């Protein structure tokens, strides 16, 4: 440390010492004794750092360094340098667009924040509806694992220019040689794209366009073609119906895209109009669960029952067979005839003849419900052409295959034939959003953008022309099908310009493009309908149908699509995988549903394990030489002799390991028939671990949780009647008098006179259990995904769940007493579900109790009551004792057992940069160890209040919304301010159907349920 | 000092102890070397403790998810263990405070260890409310500390907050009480210590006790005052713990009889644990002549009494659940639903260990048998654990909405932490047994002449009880034929 250098701090100090002296006098009271330290040369030279000093320095620096390291990580947020015109930070922009992914079609609104789409909601002006899958599609946009990012040739990245040049040259040479090429797409339902494709096929006459639907409804389109001369699906206006008879048509879910909105519109007990709905079906479907009467019938018998009904109605005598339910069929026939044109018959059998018979019945009834003029275009798949394509490929007749957003290598029943034919192709090009098995096998894989990044137009029914617009810059190096085809056709127009002029020329009838784009849709006039002379012979159709059904043997397999995964396009979407099936409440799985009777005979069961989870046995099912090992879920209401198995699962290519769940049922989907006869089953060893969010299936005699009554009682009986009332309040004993529980109170009321007071009304009559609200809540509130293992042990994080209850073998304690059951037997009877149970759905979220049990028990006051009625959760303050959750009678509080974001153990959307883009910036991502729950979307209500305040007005009537209420297709969930007398919810809160769950506890919830009314004629 | 005591009362100190003998006996484990058994027990306990600490670190580092809890069952082993340990801690105060006020002399042989057990048990109990939190690093938020977070304050409505006060008060009063009693004994050890370091330590621990009359007077006064202060705590602590459940709205928890029932249960389990510990300790530290059959019998009588109260409480719970006719009471932890449901084994364990087995104590032979008392005490410890487990797990497993019915299965971490606290408890107790005077020798000396076997016999024989000199003592020994007879 020796030194004799002179140190100076400024030039002045070096040259003019007088200034320095003056300054130093001002600056320091004392001289700094530098001389003392540095002046004595000898001391300096002799000095050294001792061991002790060294240790001191090491100690200090280590401590300082580690202290400095304790600082939290800094995340920089960079403001806009040049602010884009249409983006105001913190203010959401909504765009109207359309979703069309080949299976799900919807007119939607997309919420974007700072340029990122974060939520999809139905475009209600366009009569749009959303399902769980449509809601969840927002997350598939950010699927960095599955999406194609760059154009590739045999797996190597290639530039668009090179790809265009190479493919263009090849197409040209194939065209010159007149070798057939096929463009295989899913249903596009896009007029402009159809035009582009026809121009493309005109430019290359050797190219043929084939439409392929993974899950086909070609039976109905073929029947429509034969009977009405239109390749389309009929529309059903169920809101006008008085009687609905369905043979396995799951029309509240995926049958023809779903009709739940019009169905529920026709079931409003307060208006007096309520359709009577009878469902004959084998699988317990969402539709069957909602039916007034559900008749269990295996698929082959459904055919005969349909024919018997046809005979009854038309008086004809086509060949059929007796079924166990002929009495019901007879009764329905007279019911249908009585209501004549106000009744309708549907069938879900994907069979041209079955559909023809149903059409004929509707014709005979002169049904106004079925609409064959304003038809649906959402299933255009042509099974015959697809089958022809495969055989042509196999025989080497096809030279080139261009696929667009289809994955036949996963979805075809005869993949082997396809693959064989595929290897004989000279050119294979996959234009695909996802990197699927087909894209991987193709010579060229060209990424197409997600629908949220695309321009486009849609035509789902005959009058609603929808527009699709990008809501974000493309995330990857993608190009739309339309642009690609235009380019390959030698047309240099951009698709956007093409679309604009196409719409202006052919669609908008002189209307403004900007208005149409703003609205997201344009309503066209239906136009003249051509008359069509049908030459179809119904007798032939009926006899063909009957003879094919008579061949039925062995077990019958009814393939279906689940509410969560549909045809499996979004199998890599963690929200949908974690979404519990509305019926079985199982997530992350598909399974063979089996009737209780068959399960008993074949030795299958679903024991509940000590950790609360359900296990299942494996079955090997085989059909036509194909076999698969699949876990069995015993399903009450399943027809004996039939099984159900969901399509859309078991996809593996390109999926994250966690998402590779379930078994692929497509190999059994021979001839695109959703019913397969002659299935053999065998129990095999092994135990499957299910992840169900609900284990107990019945209400266990606690009928004040779930109130259900019949339309007749609703009309004729006083709801509060002491004996027969269908909405009796809870009574308590007070001063030895029986009084209504709500007349006495332990607590002081909150003052609700000023400001808003939010209520949420849930109509159990209207709720079909579709679960769109569950996913909407996921998206709005950044609810984490926890994975199969955690769901299995009861740790799903859903703020909003839909409880599903089956009726039990004995419904009430009184019944049990009459039957003379002992107490133990009574409990068992109340806990055991009936073989063909009635099903009730009950959305359950934080009830926002005005006397909340959770609020009193939190030691740190982390959960408190809001001025507007909400029960609020302060995450920052929560220490995580979970006392609140234990004291919540509704068990709606969810605990962060682990860190769910930025944790490789939970490698879902909150663990990668793309997936995090979907997070709602208005809602904090909760850390480990804190409790969370439904907030009544306080970020949305506050935004509404602030908006009104800025605009200097009062909040409008019914302006308040939550994510669940705006996602609700059927209007079951109604949110609003009960301090505003005009708000819809105010009347609902006072309705005679209104009740609170567990009202005997007097928690005084701000969530109100409306008693479920069923139109059970027999009752 | 010595009061008259009826000759029919059994002696509380066996053998012909002199004051010096007592000193020697009590000081021996501290001054001597530990045997192999002690080391073995210590290392096993230490290993269990370290394993438990490992599990605690794992929990704190990873998340409560490493336990077996779920959305529907927010507490299980954590709070079970908490209540179990708090309950065990109850006997100490009862023995030292309530029995002091009632002038029960038999307490003197056992109060020191009972209080030690109390304090160590409360340590274990206190761990759980902290580690069961999702964010234990913020545990201090449950204290009403002035802070700069804004207007944040604790919620005085919450029974958990009452717990914080109850447990901390209990721990501090128990600790002071215990230490006060220890002062003369520490001083005794100090005075006998030969190693300077040991002397220094015990000098510190004895707070400069000098043995003057004034010291003794103050000692007696403080003891009495503290006993008065501690007596309400015997009732309050478990009353408040029971309110964690009783003030909630879960069927099976929401029960007005919980406070007295929990207090009785706590004393029940506390005495059982004292039996367990002393059963071992009297052998290991050769205290057989101080902790006698009579002590064991008296404790068993307390166990029968409190066990009876608990049994009546169970019966009441069962009856009321049935009598309400409410479907929500079908599955409370004492109901037909619980007896036949998935937790039938826990239900029957509770009844067998807590109700049926303790009934054996009605037989005098069993009540006065060391080995039977030991076995029954273990059964009660298990039974009382099940009581808390049943109350928490069974009730939470069948909540109001059937859709939320679930089950609990512990993970290795749940088990590890529980075993860890048992290890921790025994580590503390074993260290205590080697370094603290395990019997309040100063107090025992006060009853030697009234309740000592030798003196009682002499009184019965009409021989003067004041031995004049040691020589005389020897002479008497010779005329005492029972002197060397062992039981």
Interface residues (C-beta under 8 A of the other chain):
Chain A: X608 X609 X610 X611 X612 X694 X695 X696 X698 X699 X700 X701 X702 X705 X790 X793 X794 X795 X796 X801 X803 X804 X805 X813 X823 X824 X827 X831 X842 X844 X853 X856 X857 X858 X859 X860 X861 X877 X878 X879 X880 X881 X882 X883 X885 X886 X887 X889 X890 X891 X893 X894 X895 X896 X897 X898 X899 X928 X929 X930 X931 X997 X998 X1001 X1003
Chain B: X62 X63 X64 X65 X68 X69 X70 X71 X72 X73 X74 X75 X129 X132 X133 X134 X135 X136 X138 X139 X141 X142 X152 X153 X154 X155 X157 X158 X159 X160 X161 X164 X244 X247 X248 X249 X250 X327 X328 X330 X336 X337 X340 X342 X396 X397 X399 X400 X401 X402 X403 X404 X405 X406 X407 X408 X409
